[in-house]
Every structure is written in structure tokens, then in C-alpha cells.
Amino acid sequence: VANPLVATVFPQNRTHYLNILHASWPLGMVVGAVASYALGHLGFGWKGQLAFYLVPTAAYAIMFMGQSFPKSEAAAKGTSFGDMLKDVGILGAAVASYLIAIFLGNVIGNPNIGYIVGGLIMVAVGVLTRFSIGSIILFILFVTHALVGAVELGTDGWIEAITGNLFTADQGKILFIWTSLIMFALRFCTEFIEKKLGISPIGLLLLSSALAFVGLQLASGMTSVVGDRFPRSGAVAMSIMGGIGMLSAGLLGGPGLGYAKDRFTAENLPAQIVEANKAEKPSTFLFLKPVTAVDGAKLEAAKKAGDQGTIEQKKIVWANQQGDRATLKADSYIPLTMAGIYLLLLLYFKSIGGYRAVKIEEQS
């Protein structure tokens, strides 16, 4: 809801204000990390710390009480819901339906039911849009945003566990707060980058993806593009894109990194040690070959043993650290792929006269 709302309120400067909105994410991580550290030392358990979520929730309730929300550009023009979905079309629905199918299959325990529901969603979108294929550019943005969700949210979910094996607890907290502060600060620089340096939103995405690749090897502006280029579908497409990112994080990013960590850890251990310390179930991810994972309880026991551990336990801890490093390197190829996609989009927009915002009348 927040993305299309901000895009509607600030139609002439979407990129800048959407990035300010998204700056609340890293700021929240900084405040949350500091608050958790302080509350933990004061004796608050995790349930007590989690209860503090009610404070901003109550504040939002008071702020929005009695407020009316502006209509999107398409809704103000009287565009029907079916017409709003035309740019999404069958192609865009296929991306969302696939992720929904995986999610429902995991929840229900029957993948076939998930795929049936996903197929029905595609049919429904087809009927509403009179079976419009949809925009190829928007389809590419949806796929790329799935990669964004996997590399951003998925990495966020795993980074503490990974850095916890490579750094001390205090070093890990400092690193987390520092990187979140950098992310927060750079969110406010997008207007300067776009207006003063002349870098379009697509160019900014390309640069960010390339830097992310380099950064992960050594260790969100897509919504504005949708609002600029697809005003007829803006609010709906942004909401779908947000859902794709969240689903991708939970279904692809987190599980994918977990699978990679298990695989790389096992590859750094002799087969007999893996066999003697294997988990009850193999680690799996989508269609990739299952791998034998090290049992989590035995890994924790090896970590706690430290210098007093056996040779086998020390090898397990070492292999786990190597697995963490290899996982970050493998993860870096996702933003590299994204950079390639953004480069192609940048060249496409150059070929049609440059990137610019489209008016809804031009899509009619």
C-alpha cells in the first residue's frame, strides 16, 4: 500500500520520495539493533522486545484515523481494474502465480494444489484483461524484483548467522548497524544522483547491482520505474511487485542461501565426517540435487567446544566458516545478473530516446 500511495502523492518526484520511504527500513534495522542490544542488557526477553512493535503500530493508527487516501492516477481517470491489469497481463501473472503456487504447496504439503491455484489465478487475470499478454518490460521488472527480494531480504535473513561465524558478537552488531546506516544515508541521495549527476532510475539500479556484486564478493528504486512507465497499472503493479519481492525472499532467498551454506559446508569436509554428523533430512532447494547437511545440533556443539574440541569438531567449524564465505560469493551473482538486466534495459531506453515518465493518456 505504501509504495503506490507515495507514488500518487509525489507524481513528479517518485524516485526521491520512494527512496525516502524505503530509508525507513534500514533506519528501523539500526534502531531495532540498538534497542534490542539495550533491552537485552536490561533483562527483557524476546517476547517483551517484540511487544515494542505495538508502539509504532498505535502511532500509525492515530496518524491515519479519519484520513482519506488519494486516488491513483488511473483510478482518478476512471480506469477499470481489468484495464489496470493489462500491462501486468499473462506474463506478469505467471511470475506472481508461480511464487504463490510454491507458497501454497509448502503450506498445504501438496505442490499440485498450489499449482492448480496458481493456474486459476492466471486464468482469472486472463479473463479480466481479455487475455492481454502484458508488457515485456514490466515482466522483466517483475522477474528482476524477485531477484531483488532474494538477494536483499534473503541475505538480510541470513547475514547475522553468517557474520556470527566470521566475527565476534559485538563485531557482528557493529557491522550490521554500520551497513544499515550507509543504506539509510544513501536513500536520501537519489534525487541528487538522478537530477545533478543525470543518472536515470535504470542507471541507478545498474550501478547499485554492480556495487552489490562487488560488496558481497569482498565480504529500491524499481517501484519508481513502474510508476513512471506504467501509470495505468502503477498502483496495482507496484503492489504485485512488492508481493513478488516478499514471496521471493521467503521462498527463494532464504531457502536458497540455506541450501548453499549446507552444500558448501559439506564440500569442505571429508565424506566420512559428513556421514558421521549428517542431519536427519537432506537439504533441498527447488529442482537442485539434494545435499547431505551437517546436523545443526552437532555444529553448535562443535562451536561451543572451541579450542577444547576434537579434531573432527574443529574441522566442522572450519568447514562451516568456509561455507559461509562461499555462500556470500555465490549470493553475489544474483546482483550481477540484475546488473546485466538493468544494462539491457538502459540500452533499450537509450534506443527509444531516453528514459522518461509516461503520462496515462499516452497508454490509452
KAQUI-V461816 format. One record per residue. N is the residue number from 1. RES is the residue in one small letter. PHI is phi in whole degrees, -180 to 180 (none if undefined). OMEGA is omega in whole degrees, -180 to 180 (NA if undefined). NEAR is the number of other C-alpha atoms within 12 Angstrom. Layout:
n=(N:N)
res=(RES:RES)
phi=(PHI:PHI)
omega=(OMEGA:OMEGA)
near=(NEAR:NEAR)
//
This chain:
n=(1:2:3:4:5:6:7:8:9:10:11:12:13:14:15:16:17:18:19:20:21:22:23:24:25:26:27:28:29:30:31:32:33:34:35:36:37:38:39:40:41:42:43:44:45:46:47:48:49:50:51:52:53:54:55:56:57:58:59:60:61:62:63:64:65:66:67:68:69:70:71:72:73:74:75:76:77:78:79:80:81:82:83:84:85:86:87:88:89:90:91:92:93:94:95:96:97:98:99:100:101:102:103:104:105:106:107:108:109:110:111:112:113:114:115:116:117:118:119:120:121:122:123:124:125:126:127:128:129:130:131:132:133:134:135:136:137:138:139:140:141:142:143:144:145:146:147:148:149:150:151:152:153:154:155:156:157:158:159:160:161:162:163:164:165:166:167:168:169:170:171:172:173:174:175:176:177:178:179:180:181:182:183:184:185:186:187:188:189:190:191:192:193:194:195:196:197:198:199:200:201:202:203:204:205:206:207:208:209:210:211:212:213:214:215:216:217:218:219:220:221:222:223:224:225:226:227:228:229:230:231:232:233:234:235:236:237:238:239:240:241:242:243:244:245:246:247:248:249:250:251:252:253:254:255:256:257:258:259:260:261:262:263:264:265:266:267:268:269:270:271:272:273:274:275:276:277:278:279:280:281:282:283:284:285:286:287:288:289:290:291:292:293:294:295:296:297:298:299:300:301:302:303:304:305:306:307:308:309:310:311:312:313:314:315:316:317:318:319:320:321:322:323:324:325:326:327:328:329:330:331:332:333:334:335:336:337:338:339:340:341:342:343:344:345:346:347:348:349:350:351:352:353:354:355:356:357:358:359:360:361:362:363:364)
res=(v:a:n:p:l:v:a:t:v:f:p:q:n:r:t:h:y:l:n:i:l:h:a:s:w:p:l:g:m:v:v:g:a:v:a:s:y:a:l:g:h:l:g:f:g:w:k:g:q:l:a:f:y:l:v:p:t:a:a:y:a:i:m:f:m:g:q:s:f:p:k:s:e:a:a:a:k:g:t:s:f:g:d:m:l:k:d:v:g:i:l:g:a:a:v:a:s:y:l:i:a:i:f:l:g:n:v:i:g:n:p:n:i:g:y:i:v:g:g:l:i:m:v:a:v:g:v:l:t:r:f:s:i:g:s:i:i:l:f:i:l:f:v:t:h:a:l:v:g:a:v:e:l:g:t:d:g:w:i:e:a:i:t:g:n:l:f:t:a:d:q:g:k:i:l:f:i:w:t:s:l:i:m:f:a:l:r:f:c:t:e:f:i:e:k:k:l:g:i:s:p:i:g:l:l:l:l:s:s:a:l:a:f:v:g:l:q:l:a:s:g:m:t:s:v:v:g:d:r:f:p:r:s:g:a:v:a:m:s:i:m:g:g:i:g:m:l:s:a:g:l:l:g:g:p:g:l:g:y:a:k:d:r:f:t:a:e:n:l:p:a:q:i:v:e:a:n:k:a:e:k:p:s:t:f:l:f:l:k:p:v:t:a:v:d:g:a:k:l:e:a:a:k:k:a:g:d:q:g:t:i:e:q:k:k:i:v:w:a:n:q:q:g:d:r:a:t:l:k:a:d:s:y:i:p:l:t:m:a:g:i:y:l:l:l:l:l:y:f:k:s:i:g:g:y:r:a:v:k:i:e:e:q:s)
phi=(none:-64:-60:-65:-64:-65:-64:-75:-70:-123:-67:-89:-145:-62:-57:-63:-76:-67:-71:-65:-57:-74:-67:-65:-66:-63:-63:-63:-68:-66:-62:-64:-65:-67:-64:-63:-62:-69:-67:-62:-71:-88:95:-75:-79:-66:-68:-64:-66:-65:-63:-69:-61:-67:-65:-66:-61:-65:-63:-63:-60:-69:-62:-94:-63:80:-83:-109:-97:-71:-79:-68:-58:-68:-65:-65:-84:81:-69:-73:-62:-62:-68:-62:-85:-62:-69:-69:57:-65:-65:-65:-64:-63:-65:-66:-65:-63:-68:-64:-62:-63:-61:-65:-61:-69:-69:-78:89:-136:-58:-62:-64:-60:-69:-64:-62:-60:-64:-65:-63:-63:-63:-61:-64:-61:-66:-63:-99:57:58:-69:-67:96:-82:-63:-63:-66:-61:-63:-65:-63:-63:-66:-69:-63:-67:-60:-61:-67:-83:-88:-72:-63:-67:-57:-70:-105:-63:-66:-66:-71:-68:-64:-88:-105:-131:-73:-59:-67:-63:-62:-64:-63:-62:-62:-65:-63:-66:-68:-65:-62:-60:-61:-66:-69:-60:-86:-96:-65:-65:-61:-64:-75:-86:-85:-90:73:-95:-71:-54:-67:-63:-66:-65:-61:-63:-63:-66:-64:-66:-64:-62:-64:-62:-72:-66:-83:-90:none:-101:-67:-64:-68:-64:-62:-64:-72:-92:-132:-62:-65:-106:-45:-64:-67:-65:-64:-64:-64:-61:-62:-64:-62:-62:-68:-64:-62:-62:-79:-100:-117:-63:-61:-62:-65:-68:-63:-63:-62:-62:-62:-66:-68:-64:-64:-67:-95:-122:-61:-58:-69:-71:-61:-63:-75:-126:-75:-74:-64:-119:-69:-86:-128:-158:48:-97:-74:-64:-61:-124:-79:-100:-76:-60:-62:-66:-71:-65:-64:-64:-66:-65:-66:-65:58:-68:-85:-73:-74:-60:-63:-65:-65:-66:-65:-63:-62:-63:-64:-66:-64:-63:-62:-64:-66:-65:-62:-66:-64:-62:-66:-75:-68:-64:-64:-62:-60:-60:-63:-65:-65:-63:-64:-65:-62:-65:-62:-66:-62:-71:-107:102:106:-79:-154:-74:-102:-84:-63:-64:-72:-92:-74)
omega=(-174:-178:179:178:180:179:179:-178:-178:-176:-177:-176:-173:-175:-177:-174:174:178:174:176:-177:175:179:179:179:177:178:178:178:-180:-180:-180:179:-180:179:179:-178:-178:177:179:178:176:178:174:-176:179:178:178:-179:-179:180:173:-178:-179:177:177:178:179:178:180:180:-178:-174:-179:178:-179:174:-177:180:176:175:-179:-179:-180:179:178:180:180:-180:-180:178:178:177:-178:-174:178:175:173:-178:-178:179:179:-180:179:-179:-178:179:180:177:179:178:-179:-179:178:178:-178:-177:-177:180:-178:-177:179:178:-180:176:178:178:178:179:177:179:178:180:178:178:179:-178:-176:-175:177:173:178:-178:-179:177:-180:-180:176:178:179:177:180:-180:179:173:176:177:180:-179:-174:-177:-178:179:179:177:-178:-175:-169:-179:179:-179:-179:178:178:-176:-178:173:-179:-180:178:179:179:180:179:-179:-180:-179:-179:178:177:178:179:180:-177:-177:178:-178:-177:-172:179:178:-178:-177:-174:-174:-179:177:179:-179:177:178:178:178:177:177:-179:-179:-180:179:179:178:178:-180:-178:-180:176:-179:178:NA:-171:-178:-180:178:177:178:179:-179:-171:-177:-178:179:-178:-170:-175:-179:-178:178:179:178:180:177:178:178:180:-179:179:180:180:-177:-174:-177:-175:-178:179:-180:178:177:178:-179:180:178:-178:-177:177:-179:-179:180:179:172:-176:-177:178:177:-179:-178:-176:-174:176:-178:-178:177:177:-177:175:-180:-176:-177:-178:178:179:177:-177:175:180:-177:-179:179:176:179:178:179:178:-178:-180:177:-179:-180:-177:178:178:180:180:179:177:179:179:179:-180:178:178:177:177:177:-179:-180:179:178:179:178:179:-177:-179:175:176:175:176:178:179:177:179:-180:177:178:178:178:178:178:-179:176:-177:-180:175:178:-180:175:177:-179:175:-177:179:-179:180:-176:NA)
near=(22:23:37:41:28:31:40:33:21:24:31:20:27:36:42:34:31:38:36:31:30:31:27:25:25:30:27:23:28:27:24:24:27:23:23:27:23:15:21:18:13:13:13:17:16:17:14:16:23:17:16:20:19:14:13:14:13:14:13:14:13:12:12:12:11:9:10:9:15:20:19:32:31:31:23:15:18:15:25:18:26:26:33:35:40:37:44:45:40:34:31:42:43:32:36:38:34:34:38:36:32:31:31:23:23:19:15:16:14:16:21:19:20:24:26:20:26:28:25:21:26:32:23:22:32:27:21:24:27:21:23:26:26:31:26:21:29:39:31:29:41:45:34:38:46:39:41:43:36:36:43:37:32:33:38:28:26:31:33:25:30:30:30:23:28:26:20:15:17:17:16:21:27:21:24:34:27:21:23:28:25:20:29:27:21:26:31:26:25:37:26:19:24:26:16:11:14:16:24:35:42:42:34:37:39:31:26:32:35:26:21:30:28:22:19:27:22:15:23:42:45:47:47:45:45:44:45:38:34:42:42:39:43:47:41:40:46:44:27:39:44:33:29:38:36:31:34:38:31:32:35:38:37:31:27:35:42:39:35:37:40:39:34:32:38:40:27:27:31:18:18:16:28:32:18:21:28:28:21:17:15:22:30:22:23:19:11:14:13:17:28:30:38:43:26:23:17:26:34:21:21:27:27:18:18:19:15:13:19:16:15:26:29:25:29:44:34:27:34:41:31:28:36:39:31:31:38:38:28:31:43:32:27:38:38:31:27:39:30:25:30:34:26:21:30:28:19:18:22:16:11:11:10:19:23:24:26:24:21:26:15:12:21:17)
//
